[in-house]
């Protein structure tokens, strides 16, 4: 288990270094590709990865990322994202109506859910990166996820007694969860001190501690949510893209939830 976590962490660190340091178009393109792969993994669970609902999902993911990229030059008079979401919903209803009874209701809902759960939420990594000071803030997305996961695992192994979700993930404990949140907050503090000292970031230590704790808590929800979907559908991994470690969703489950939280906390704080 520890070896798997270590190798997964190293893989994600490499991906993060390549994309986050380069920033801009490379990060955008990387997230776009990862989102499409993640959507296909989730759609496969519901049997729509190569069918009309899934194809519509991919198409609107492309349109969504186009809006994200060109958002700075779009006129502010129209809520383009809300328009896109409504158009996607109408399109999915049209697919269900004109192909009835080919697709079940849950397949249509899964297409919309997969688009939002994977493509929209992962895009917040890029959106955080392009914020003022985003070159520092975007790392919190990964620091919170990895830091919380590592600290929760260590604390849980040492003193974990009370099960957090015994039917869903028997090895996760309440003590481990609390330790993960505290650990993510502490890492946030250390990260703020580091970027202030070596990067002249002028980051607030208290704010980074709050963001770390909040991101750590949310990352655990993301991890358990991805596990719940797999348990309901009796699958071990979402994919086989990474030998021995599963697919994109298996490795980015907590990051998916953390990214939008970090973005909005960075904006608010």
Residue pairs with C-beta under 8 A, 6 or more apart in sequence:
1 153
2 153
4 244
4 245
5 149
5 150
5 153
7 244
7 245
8 242
8 245
8 251
9 146
9 150
11 242
11 245
11 251
12 142
12 146
12 251
12 252
12 255
13 142
15 30
16 139
16 142
18 26
18 30
19 26
19 27
19 30
19 31
20 27
20 129
20 135
20 138
20 139
23 129
23 130
23 135
27 125
27 126
27 129
28 65
28 68
28 69
28 126
31 65
31 122
31 123
31 125
31 126
32 65
34 122
34 248
34 252
35 61
35 65
35 118
35 119
35 122
35 123
36 58
36 61
36 119
37 239
37 241
37 247
37 248
38 118
38 119
38 122
38 238
38 247
38 248
38 249
38 252
39 54
39 57
39 58
39 61
39 114
39 115
39 118
39 119
40 49
40 54
40 58
41 238
41 239
41 241
41 247
41 248
41 249
42 110
42 113
42 114
42 117
42 118
42 229
42 238
42 249
43 49
43 53
43 54
43 57
43 110
43 111
43 114
44 238
44 239
45 110
45 229
45 233
45 235
45 238
46 106
46 107
46 110
46 111
47 107
48 54
48 57
48 103
48 107
48 110
48 111
51 103
52 95
52 99
52 103
53 92
53 95
53 103
53 107
53 108
53 110
53 111
54 111
54 114
56 88
56 91
56 92
56 95
56 111
57 111
57 112
57 114
57 115
60 84
60 87
60 88
60 91
60 115
61 115
61 118
61 119
63 84
64 81
64 84
64 115
64 119
64 120
64 123
65 119
65 123
67 74
67 80
67 81
67 84
68 123
68 126
68 127
71 80
74 80
88 112
88 115
89 112
92 108
92 111
92 112
93 108
95 103
95 108
96 103
96 105
96 108
117 256
118 249
118 256
121 256
121 257
121 259
121 260
122 252
122 255
122 256
122 259
123 259
124 141
124 259
124 260
124 262
124 263
125 138
125 141
125 255
125 259
127 263
128 134
128 137
128 138
128 140
128 141
128 259
128 262
128 263
128 266
129 135
129 138
131 137
131 263
131 266
131 267
133 201
133 203
133 266
134 266
136 195
136 199
136 201
136 203
137 262
137 266
138 262
139 191
140 188
140 191
140 208
140 211
140 212
140 215
140 262
140 266
141 215
141 255
141 258
141 259
141 262
142 255
143 184
143 187
143 188
143 191
143 212
143 215
144 184
144 187
144 188
144 211
144 212
144 214
144 215
144 216
144 218
144 219
144 258
144 262
145 215
145 216
145 219
145 222
145 254
145 255
145 258
147 180
147 183
147 184
147 187
147 188
147 212
147 216
148 180
148 181
148 183
148 184
148 215
148 216
148 217
148 219
148 220
148 254
149 180
149 219
149 223
149 254
150 183
151 179
151 180
151 182
151 183
151 184
151 187
151 216
152 172
152 176
152 177
152 179
152 180
152 183
152 220
153 176
153 180
154 179
155 175
155 176
155 178
155 179
155 180
155 183
156 171
156 172
156 173
156 175
156 176
156 177
156 179
157 176
159 175
160 173
160 174
160 175
160 176
161 173
161 175
162 173
162 174
162 175
163 170
163 172
163 173
163 174
164 172
164 173
164 174
164 176
164 177
164 224
165 172
165 224
168 224
168 227
168 228
168 231
169 224
169 227
172 220
172 224
177 220
180 216
180 219
180 220
181 213
181 216
181 217
181 220
182 213
183 216
184 212
184 213
184 215
184 216
184 219
185 209
185 210
185 212
185 213
185 216
186 209
186 212
187 212
188 208
188 209
188 210
188 211
188 212
188 213
188 215
189 205
189 208
189 209
189 212
191 208
191 212
192 201
192 203
192 204
192 205
192 207
192 208
192 209
193 205
195 201
195 203
196 202
196 203
196 205
204 269
207 269
210 265
210 269
211 262
211 265
211 266
211 269
214 261
214 265
215 258
215 261
215 262
215 265
218 257
218 258
218 261
219 254
219 255
219 257
219 258
220 254
221 257
222 253
222 254
222 255
222 256
222 257
222 258
223 253
223 254
225 253
225 257
226 238
226 249
226 250
226 253
226 256
227 253
230 236
230 237
230 238
236 246
237 245
237 246
237 247
237 250
238 246
238 247
238 248
238 249
238 250
239 246
239 247
239 248
239 249
239 250
240 246
240 247
241 247
241 248
242 250
242 251
245 251
249 256
